[in-house]
């Protein structure tokens, strides 16, 4: 039976088809991953209506959190970076504290995991790469800056019809386009765009760390759960630095 080392729960947007396969690829032996779908309506993955869907997910976050808490996971993670951008640093801290107290479980988010990962790697100069519309991208920049990070470049993916239809190849090109000599790390934001299979290649080609929301989230959840976050082949964060 899986889960003898740890059980990890993830709260997902209702239409994201990419994050579950990526998380299954990243989980070490003996770790089980479990999923709850958050509540939102509209066209999944589309730029139009993204804020409304995000608000709905946050308004109804207790329902899937309560259900996931029944399996007694070591941690539950909010697998939606844009939710953290909407909440802001203080809002996310308040939500985390409330959910941890109410459901007696550790709680984190994809974005908080990115912040912890950057602290671990000792980097402060960030090139931000996103598949979002301009407003959500600027919110992401502000969220990074609220933690004292210096966003030295911002690059948005062009011609996005639907975030969930994007490809690792496009994620690779986006990260390379975002890179600047000044940047100490590239951050590929969002869990909807598939990223993990290009992280190693990007780090070899760019000569610096490349963090994606999904990889950072799994790394942080494993650390919280007391499992060594060593999953080679997905960048230096999960490769043991």
ZATOR-811441 format. One line per 10 residues: number of its first residue (from 1); their letters; for each residue x, y, z of N, C-alpha, C. Coordinates in Angstrom, 3 decimals. Layout:
N
NUM	A	X Y Z X Y Z X Y Z | ...
//
This chain:
241
1	XXXXXXXXXX	0.845 -1.197 0.000 0.000 0.000 0.000 0.876 1.241 0.000 | 0.583 2.177 -0.886 1.313 3.430 -0.902 0.860 4.306 0.261 | 1.666 5.303 0.562 1.323 6.212 1.645 1.933 5.849 2.972 | 2.805 4.820 2.997 3.404 4.421 4.280 4.480 5.397 4.739 | 4.988 6.216 3.826 5.913 7.282 4.241 5.164 8.583 4.516 | 4.200 8.900 3.656 3.433 10.141 3.829 2.257 10.149 2.864 | 1.220 10.863 3.283 0.091 11.177 2.398 0.073 12.686 2.207 | -0.056 13.112 0.961 -0.082 14.538 0.648 -1.350 14.842 -0.139 | -2.070 15.884 0.288 -3.290 16.294 -0.399 -3.065 17.568 -1.198 | -3.731 17.665 -2.323 -3.620 18.839 -3.184 -5.013 19.326 -3.587
11	XXXXXXXXXX	-5.219 20.630 -3.468 -6.457 21.266 -3.920 -6.224 21.797 -5.334 | -7.020 21.314 -6.290 -6.810 21.622 -7.700 -7.973 22.422 -8.272 | -7.697 23.298 -9.265 -8.788 23.901 -10.023 -9.574 22.811 -10.749 | -10.842 23.027 -11.005 -11.668 21.946 -11.539 -11.279 21.464 -12.933 | -10.659 22.326 -13.750 -10.399 21.935 -15.137 -8.957 21.630 -15.455 | -8.074 21.568 -14.464 -6.651 21.369 -14.738 -6.363 19.877 -14.960 | -5.980 19.469 -16.197 -5.698 18.057 -16.462 -4.223 17.706 -16.350 | -3.353 18.701 -16.086 -1.909 18.488 -16.191 -1.216 18.244 -14.858 | -1.750 18.816 -13.785 -1.009 18.795 -12.522 -0.976 17.406 -11.893 | -2.035 16.630 -12.005 -2.025 15.294 -11.394 -0.954 14.397 -12.011
21	XXXXXXXXXX	-0.859 14.287 -13.344 0.226 13.472 -13.906 1.611 13.954 -13.484 | 1.805 15.275 -13.394 3.108 15.778 -12.982 3.409 15.403 -11.535 | 2.427 15.510 -10.668 2.652 15.165 -9.259 2.896 13.668 -9.077 | 2.207 12.839 -9.847 2.486 11.404 -9.791 3.921 11.117 -10.222 | 4.426 11.862 -11.214 5.805 11.671 -11.659 6.813 12.083 -10.596 | 6.454 13.055 -9.771 7.385 13.609 -8.794 7.375 12.895 -7.447 | 6.382 12.078 -7.178 6.274 11.515 -5.834 7.281 10.374 -5.641 | 7.996 10.379 -4.514 8.896 9.263 -4.209 8.108 8.006 -3.835 | 8.789 6.884 -3.836 8.168 5.631 -3.414 7.698 5.750 -1.973 | 6.529 5.189 -1.706 5.984 5.212 -0.354 5.185 6.448 -0.017
31	XXXXXXXXXX	5.115 7.412 -0.947 4.331 8.637 -0.747 3.095 8.555 -1.630 | 1.926 8.775 -1.058 0.693 8.790 -1.841 0.201 10.224 -1.994 | -0.361 10.515 -3.156 -0.891 11.845 -3.432 -2.393 11.740 -3.644 | -3.123 12.728 -3.108 -4.581 12.707 -3.097 -5.080 14.079 -3.520 | -6.227 14.107 -4.197 -6.659 15.333 -4.847 -8.099 15.692 -4.511 | -8.311 17.000 -4.322 -9.651 17.540 -4.175 -9.829 18.648 -5.199 | -10.944 18.630 -5.888 -11.222 19.661 -6.891 -11.945 20.835 -6.230 | -11.422 22.024 -6.452 -12.080 23.226 -5.953 -13.270 23.581 -6.842 | -14.067 24.509 -6.370 -15.350 24.803 -7.021 -15.254 26.114 -7.791 | -15.416 26.023 -9.102 -15.456 27.212 -9.957 -16.143 26.824 -11.253
41	XXXXXXXXXX	-16.804 27.799 -11.861 -17.488 27.555 -13.119 -16.973 28.520 -14.180 | -17.289 28.220 -15.426 -16.740 28.992 -16.527 -15.785 28.114 -17.324 | -15.098 28.711 -18.284 -14.199 27.960 -19.157 -12.866 27.733 -18.467 | -12.534 26.491 -18.112 -11.283 26.242 -17.402 -10.072 26.625 -18.246 | -9.100 27.284 -17.620 -7.855 27.595 -18.286 -7.858 28.828 -19.152 | -9.028 29.438 -19.359 -9.105 30.626 -20.202 -8.708 31.870 -19.425 | -8.113 32.838 -20.114 -7.810 34.108 -19.466 -9.085 34.821 -19.039 | -10.079 34.818 -19.920 -11.349 35.476 -19.597 -12.010 34.760 -18.414 | -12.372 35.534 -17.424 -13.059 34.974 -16.268 -12.150 34.356 -15.234 | -10.830 34.507 -15.383 -9.924 33.860 -14.430 -10.104 34.395 -13.016
51	XXXXXXXXXX	-10.250 35.697 -12.865 -10.432 36.250 -11.519 -11.708 35.744 -10.871 | -12.788 35.660 -11.644 -14.043 35.167 -11.088 -13.923 33.708 -10.639 | -13.245 32.894 -11.440 -13.059 31.491 -11.056 -12.191 31.377 -9.807 | -11.159 32.202 -9.738 -10.286 32.172 -8.564 -11.045 32.570 -7.305 | -11.877 33.609 -7.403 -12.661 34.030 -6.234 -13.596 32.915 -5.783 | -14.202 32.236 -6.739 -15.100 31.139 -6.398 -14.343 30.029 -5.674 | -13.161 29.692 -6.149 -12.368 28.656 -5.495 -12.039 29.033 -4.058 | -11.689 30.279 -3.843 -11.349 30.723 -2.488 -12.587 30.802 -1.604 | -13.709 31.230 -2.184 -14.947 31.315 -1.403 -15.403 29.942 -0.921 | -15.073 28.901 -1.696 -15.549 27.545 -1.380 -14.413 26.612 -0.978
61	XXXXXXXXXX	-13.303 27.161 -0.516 -12.128 26.321 -0.266 -12.326 25.342 0.883 | -13.265 25.625 1.780 -13.457 24.734 2.923 -13.987 23.369 2.516 | -14.856 23.313 1.517 -15.460 22.023 1.151 -14.405 20.993 0.741 | -13.555 21.266 -0.253 -12.560 20.242 -0.611 -11.493 20.042 0.465 | -11.184 21.087 1.229 -10.205 20.929 2.311 -10.728 19.965 3.369 | -11.985 20.135 3.734 -12.584 19.238 4.730 -12.572 17.794 4.250 | -12.896 17.577 2.971 -12.926 16.218 2.443 -11.529 15.596 2.427 | -10.529 16.363 1.999 -9.164 15.841 1.976 -8.653 15.559 3.386 | -9.044 16.375 4.338 -8.565 16.191 5.708 -8.994 14.842 6.286 | -10.057 14.238 5.727 -10.524 12.951 6.242 -9.498 11.837 6.038
71	XXXXXXXXXX	-8.596 11.974 5.062 -7.605 10.915 4.842 -6.385 11.099 5.740 | -6.395 12.146 6.566 -5.320 12.453 7.508 -3.963 12.594 6.810 | -3.873 13.515 5.856 -2.589 13.744 5.198 -1.636 14.509 6.119 | -0.360 14.414 5.829 0.625 15.204 6.577 0.544 16.683 6.203 | 0.068 16.974 4.997 -0.031 18.353 4.527 -1.017 18.402 3.366 | -1.700 19.548 3.249 -2.540 19.850 2.089 -1.974 21.105 1.441 | -1.880 21.093 0.114 -1.334 22.233 -0.615 -2.367 22.793 -1.593 | -2.456 24.104 -1.652 -3.285 24.805 -2.623 -2.513 24.864 -3.937 | -2.918 24.067 -4.899 -2.203 23.942 -6.163 -2.766 24.923 -7.193 | -2.680 26.194 -6.863 -3.178 27.229 -7.773 -2.482 28.530 -7.429
81	XXXXXXXXXX	-1.453 28.851 -8.214 -0.613 30.003 -7.890 -1.392 31.303 -7.920 | -2.315 31.438 -8.866 -3.064 32.692 -8.998 -3.920 32.981 -7.771 | -4.313 31.950 -7.033 -5.061 32.188 -5.797 -4.203 32.937 -4.792 | -2.931 32.564 -4.699 -2.022 33.274 -3.794 -1.841 34.720 -4.230 | -1.795 34.951 -5.532 -1.644 36.314 -6.035 -2.861 37.162 -5.661 | -4.033 36.565 -5.726 -5.239 37.295 -5.372 -5.297 37.563 -3.867 | -4.898 36.599 -3.057 -4.960 36.752 -1.604 -3.948 37.768 -1.088 | -2.773 37.822 -1.699 -1.699 38.629 -1.152 -1.038 37.922 0.017 | 0.123 38.424 0.422 0.899 37.754 1.464 0.124 37.625 2.774 | -0.461 38.711 3.248 -1.178 38.662 4.528 -2.448 37.824 4.426
91	XXXXXXXXXX	-3.154 37.945 3.305 -4.368 37.169 3.124 -4.105 35.682 3.092 | -3.022 35.287 2.444 -2.693 33.863 2.398 -2.261 33.354 3.767 | -1.514 34.161 4.499 -1.096 33.751 5.849 -2.310 33.541 6.745 | -3.304 34.427 6.620 -4.514 34.302 7.435 -5.310 33.061 7.044 | -5.430 32.807 5.747 -6.154 31.619 5.286 -5.452 30.355 5.764 | -4.137 30.317 5.653 -3.373 29.155 6.084 -3.593 28.880 7.561 | -3.503 29.911 8.378 -3.685 29.735 9.823 -5.087 29.223 10.145 | -6.100 29.762 9.459 -7.479 29.340 9.730 -7.695 27.888 9.351 | -7.233 27.496 8.161 -7.461 26.122 7.710 -6.687 25.124 8.560 | -5.479 25.479 8.961 -4.706 24.570 9.809 -5.395 24.340 11.143
101	XXXXXXXXXX	-5.928 25.406 11.710 -6.604 25.271 13.006 -7.923 24.525 12.859 | -8.665 24.849 11.818 -9.999 24.277 11.671 -9.961 22.794 11.331 | -8.973 22.379 10.503 -8.955 20.995 10.024 -7.780 20.183 10.576 | -7.005 20.790 11.469 -5.924 20.082 12.154 -4.974 19.414 11.159 | -4.511 20.184 10.186 -3.603 19.674 9.170 -2.686 20.811 8.732 | -1.445 20.480 8.403 -0.557 21.492 7.858 -1.053 21.918 6.482 | -0.902 23.198 6.184 -1.414 23.733 4.920 -0.338 24.614 4.296 | -0.176 24.500 3.000 0.732 25.376 2.269 0.132 25.635 0.887 | 0.900 26.290 0.037 0.430 26.580 -1.320 1.587 26.452 -2.291 | 1.257 26.375 -3.568 2.301 26.333 -4.594 3.190 27.564 -4.503
111	XXXXXXXXXX	2.579 28.742 -4.338 3.383 29.958 -4.314 4.233 30.057 -3.059 | 3.671 29.736 -1.907 4.468 29.748 -0.678 5.641 28.785 -0.804 | 5.409 27.662 -1.478 6.488 26.700 -1.700 7.604 27.304 -2.540 | 7.238 28.103 -3.527 8.240 28.774 -4.357 9.087 29.718 -3.509 | 8.443 30.470 -2.624 9.168 31.394 -1.753 10.151 30.647 -0.867 | 9.704 29.549 -0.272 10.575 28.747 0.591 11.726 28.158 -0.228 | 11.438 27.734 -1.452 12.474 27.160 -2.317 13.536 28.191 -2.673 | 13.117 29.416 -2.932 14.092 30.456 -3.259 14.971 30.781 -2.058 | 14.382 30.780 -0.883 15.184 30.973 0.327 16.200 29.848 0.475 | 15.776 28.632 0.212 16.659 27.467 0.311 17.822 27.556 -0.677
121	XXXXXXXXXX	17.535 28.015 -1.890 18.566 28.120 -2.916 19.429 29.366 -2.756 | 18.997 30.299 -1.917 19.767 31.509 -1.680 19.738 32.490 -2.831 | 18.600 32.575 -3.516 18.476 33.479 -4.663 17.470 34.580 -4.348 | 17.715 35.764 -4.896 16.810 36.896 -4.670 16.445 37.634 -5.952 | 17.190 37.426 -7.035 16.933 38.121 -8.301 16.219 37.163 -9.249 | 14.961 37.477 -9.530 14.052 36.526 -10.167 13.640 37.008 -11.555 | 13.681 36.102 -12.528 13.024 36.321 -13.808 11.707 35.549 -13.777 | 10.612 36.262 -13.909 9.265 35.676 -13.802 8.729 35.362 -15.190 | 8.275 34.124 -15.385 7.704 33.689 -16.662 6.324 33.112 -16.396 | 5.300 33.618 -17.088 3.931 33.174 -16.813 3.139 32.930 -18.096
131	XXXXXXXXXX	2.107 32.079 -18.013 1.165 31.913 -19.115 -0.092 32.760 -18.929 | -0.053 33.706 -17.991 -1.233 34.461 -17.590 -1.455 35.692 -18.471 | -2.616 36.295 -18.279 -2.882 37.626 -18.823 -2.051 38.647 -18.053 | -2.032 39.875 -18.559 -1.158 40.896 -17.984 -1.482 41.177 -16.516 | -2.770 41.269 -16.171 -3.144 41.622 -14.799 -2.656 40.575 -13.805 | -2.843 39.288 -14.112 -2.402 38.239 -13.200 -0.869 38.164 -13.140 | -0.219 38.447 -14.263 1.242 38.453 -14.279 1.783 39.556 -13.371 | 1.195 40.743 -13.457 1.634 41.842 -12.592 1.336 41.541 -11.122 | 0.228 40.834 -10.867 -0.063 40.433 -9.490 1.000 39.463 -8.983 | 1.458 38.575 -9.848 2.531 37.660 -9.475 3.822 38.395 -9.164
141	XXXXXXXXXX	4.141 39.381 -9.971 5.332 40.195 -9.717 5.227 40.874 -8.353 | 4.054 41.444 -8.056 3.856 42.097 -6.773 3.956 41.123 -5.616 | 3.461 39.906 -5.808 3.536 38.907 -4.738 4.984 38.543 -4.429 | 5.789 38.372 -5.458 7.208 38.088 -5.242 7.888 39.245 -4.518 | 7.572 40.454 -4.936 8.198 41.632 -4.325 7.777 41.812 -2.873 | 6.584 41.340 -2.519 6.126 41.469 -1.134 6.978 40.642 -0.175 | 7.710 39.658 -0.719 8.632 38.856 0.089 10.068 39.365 -0.013 | 10.250 40.541 -0.581 11.567 41.138 -0.655 12.410 40.675 -1.825 | 11.809 39.966 -2.777 12.542 39.499 -3.943 12.595 40.591 -5.009 | 13.642 40.582 -5.791 13.854 41.560 -6.848 13.518 40.917 -8.186
151	XXXXXXXXXX	12.405 41.319 -8.781 11.988 40.763 -10.070 12.689 41.550 -11.174 | 13.702 40.942 -11.774 14.550 41.649 -12.729 14.026 41.581 -14.157 | 13.097 40.655 -14.418 12.497 40.575 -15.751 11.172 39.832 -15.657 | 10.245 40.196 -16.514 8.937 39.544 -16.585 8.653 39.206 -18.041 | 8.240 37.969 -18.287 7.906 37.540 -19.645 6.611 36.754 -19.620 | 5.675 37.189 -20.474 4.409 36.473 -20.616 4.429 35.617 -21.872 | 3.811 34.451 -21.776 3.672 33.582 -22.943 2.683 34.205 -23.920 | 3.069 34.275 -25.169 2.219 34.902 -26.176 1.223 33.894 -26.758 | 0.110 34.436 -27.235 -0.886 33.664 -28.003 -1.419 32.455 -27.230 | -1.738 32.682 -25.957 -2.308 31.616 -25.136 -3.812 31.547 -25.390
161	XXXXXXXXXX	-4.262 30.438 -25.904 -5.704 30.227 -26.074 -6.304 29.667 -24.794 | -5.579 28.720 -24.205 -6.017 28.097 -22.955 -4.764 27.572 -22.254 | -4.579 27.951 -20.992 -3.366 27.564 -20.270 -3.199 26.047 -20.228 | -4.314 25.319 -20.110 -4.229 23.874 -19.963 -3.893 23.168 -21.274 | -3.878 23.891 -22.388 -3.490 23.318 -23.674 -2.028 23.599 -24.011 | -1.328 24.285 -23.115 0.076 24.596 -23.380 0.948 23.342 -23.266 | 2.191 23.446 -23.730 3.067 22.290 -23.857 4.394 22.527 -23.135 | 5.103 21.456 -22.793 6.443 21.635 -22.227 7.373 22.409 -23.166 | 7.222 22.205 -24.461 8.071 22.923 -25.413 7.873 24.427 -25.305 | 6.646 24.841 -25.153 6.367 26.280 -25.015 6.865 26.799 -23.665
171	XXXXXXXXXX	6.765 25.976 -22.629 7.296 26.369 -21.323 8.810 26.541 -21.394 | 9.478 25.653 -22.097 10.934 25.751 -22.271 11.301 27.061 -22.961 | 10.623 27.372 -24.058 10.914 28.603 -24.798 10.617 29.842 -23.956 | 9.552 29.785 -23.157 9.188 30.913 -22.301 10.273 31.180 -21.263 | 10.767 30.134 -20.635 11.811 30.307 -19.620 13.074 30.888 -20.229 | 13.440 30.417 -21.405 14.642 30.947 -22.054 14.465 32.419 -22.422 | 13.267 32.771 -22.844 12.998 34.165 -23.208 12.999 35.072 -21.981 | 12.625 34.532 -20.832 12.576 35.329 -19.599 13.964 35.555 -19.008 | 14.879 34.694 -19.325 16.201 34.751 -18.704 16.959 36.031 -19.063 | 17.675 36.558 -18.088 18.602 37.667 -18.305 19.879 37.351 -17.531
181	XXXXXXXXXX	21.002 37.971 -17.901 22.240 37.722 -17.148 22.111 38.047 -15.661 | 21.289 39.036 -15.331 21.143 39.453 -13.941 20.360 38.458 -13.105 | 19.467 37.710 -13.744 18.588 36.796 -12.996 19.388 35.650 -12.383 | 19.106 35.393 -11.106 19.722 34.260 -10.418 18.868 32.999 -10.518 | 17.591 33.171 -10.829 16.663 32.048 -10.905 15.558 32.410 -11.881 | 15.057 31.406 -12.583 13.868 31.564 -13.438 12.703 30.900 -12.728 | 11.598 31.609 -12.614 10.396 31.059 -11.991 9.312 30.921 -13.040 | 8.955 29.672 -13.356 7.834 29.364 -14.237 6.580 29.260 -13.373 | 5.757 30.291 -13.402 4.596 30.373 -12.522 3.426 29.579 -13.082 | 2.622 29.043 -12.168 1.383 28.379 -12.556 1.531 26.871 -12.575
191	XXXXXXXXXX	0.485 26.170 -12.135 0.498 24.707 -12.147 -0.254 24.146 -13.345 | -0.863 24.996 -14.150 -1.639 24.511 -15.288 -0.800 24.232 -16.518 | 0.302 24.968 -16.685 1.200 24.764 -17.816 2.199 23.668 -17.474 | 2.302 22.592 -18.265 3.235 21.517 -17.938 4.684 21.987 -18.034 | 5.471 21.700 -16.989 6.825 22.249 -16.903 7.886 21.244 -16.486 | 7.518 20.216 -15.723 8.551 19.486 -14.987 9.528 18.768 -15.907 | 9.086 18.327 -17.096 9.995 17.542 -17.925 11.064 18.387 -18.612 | 10.947 19.721 -18.539 11.963 20.562 -19.168 12.889 21.232 -18.149 | 12.680 21.009 -16.863 13.462 21.715 -15.853 14.948 21.371 -15.927 | 15.272 20.095 -16.037 16.678 19.695 -16.104 17.367 20.307 -17.322
201	XXXXXXXXXX	16.712 20.221 -18.480 17.304 20.765 -19.704 17.499 22.270 -19.596 | 16.528 22.959 -19.030 16.654 24.403 -18.860 17.831 24.756 -17.960 | 17.989 24.043 -16.860 19.086 24.354 -15.952 20.441 24.091 -16.597 | 20.535 23.038 -17.391 21.786 22.779 -18.103 22.062 23.871 -19.143 | 21.023 24.286 -19.855 21.209 25.251 -20.935 21.432 26.668 -20.418 | 20.821 27.010 -19.286 20.910 28.377 -18.763 21.958 28.524 -17.664 | 22.354 27.418 -17.047 23.372 27.477 -16.012 22.910 28.101 -14.724 | 21.625 27.978 -14.419 21.084 28.539 -13.179 19.824 27.779 -12.786 | 19.349 27.933 -11.548 18.141 27.217 -11.139 16.902 27.684 -11.912 | 16.036 26.731 -12.194 14.727 27.006 -12.784 13.699 26.326 -11.887
211	XXXXXXXXXX	12.806 27.125 -11.322 11.781 26.625 -10.400 10.421 26.702 -11.081 | 9.677 25.615 -11.027 8.281 25.672 -11.451 7.392 25.514 -10.221 | 6.178 26.002 -10.343 5.248 25.940 -9.209 5.035 24.508 -8.737 | 4.874 23.572 -9.677 4.580 22.184 -9.305 5.781 21.546 -8.614 | 6.975 21.735 -9.174 8.164 21.127 -8.576 8.413 21.675 -7.171 | 8.281 22.993 -7.010 8.483 23.597 -5.695 7.436 23.103 -4.702 | 6.200 22.955 -5.168 5.125 22.507 -4.280 5.388 21.096 -3.768 | 5.778 20.184 -4.653 6.073 18.826 -4.201 7.276 18.820 -3.262 | 8.319 19.570 -3.598 9.506 19.655 -2.738 9.137 20.121 -1.328 | 8.345 21.192 -1.242 7.983 21.747 0.060 7.077 20.798 0.834
221	XXXXXXXXXX	6.132 20.176 0.151 5.240 19.228 0.835 6.019 18.046 1.392 | 6.981 17.548 0.640 7.799 16.443 1.143 8.573 16.864 2.380 | 9.127 18.071 2.368 9.862 18.559 3.533 8.940 18.652 4.752 | 7.741 19.196 4.552 6.788 19.301 5.657 6.433 17.910 6.190 | 6.299 16.947 5.279 5.897 15.591 5.659 7.035 14.787 6.274 | 8.243 15.348 6.273 9.377 14.631 6.849 9.975 13.590 5.937 | 9.777 13.754 4.629 10.332 12.848 3.619 11.432 13.580 2.859 | 12.572 12.939 2.669 13.655 13.582 1.937 13.179 13.937 0.530 | 13.242 15.228 0.142 12.732 15.644 -1.168 13.767 15.430 -2.266 | 14.073 14.174 -2.520 15.086 13.819 -3.509 14.418 13.034 -4.634
231	XXXXXXXXXX	14.202 13.713 -5.775 13.577 13.105 -6.950 14.405 13.545 -8.163 | 15.491 12.851 -8.467 16.385 13.281 -9.544 15.698 13.352 -10.890 | 16.198 14.276 -11.729 15.692 14.408 -13.095 14.766 15.568 -13.298 | 14.505 16.355 -12.232 13.549 17.453 -12.323 14.129 18.751 -11.776 | 15.410 18.997 -12.028 16.041 20.231 -11.582 16.735 20.064 -10.253 | 17.567 21.044 -9.924 18.433 20.914 -8.751 17.664 20.962 -7.437 | 16.477 21.606 -7.426 15.709 21.669 -6.190 15.359 20.275 -5.697 | 14.784 19.462 -6.587 14.423 18.091 -6.246 15.580 17.116 -6.422 | 16.657 17.604 -7.020 17.815 16.748 -7.227 18.821 16.817 -6.110 | 18.508 17.533 -5.041 19.417 17.622 -3.913 20.364 18.797 -3.982
241	X	20.018 19.790 -4.820 20.797 21.043 -4.949 22.190 20.742 -5.474
//
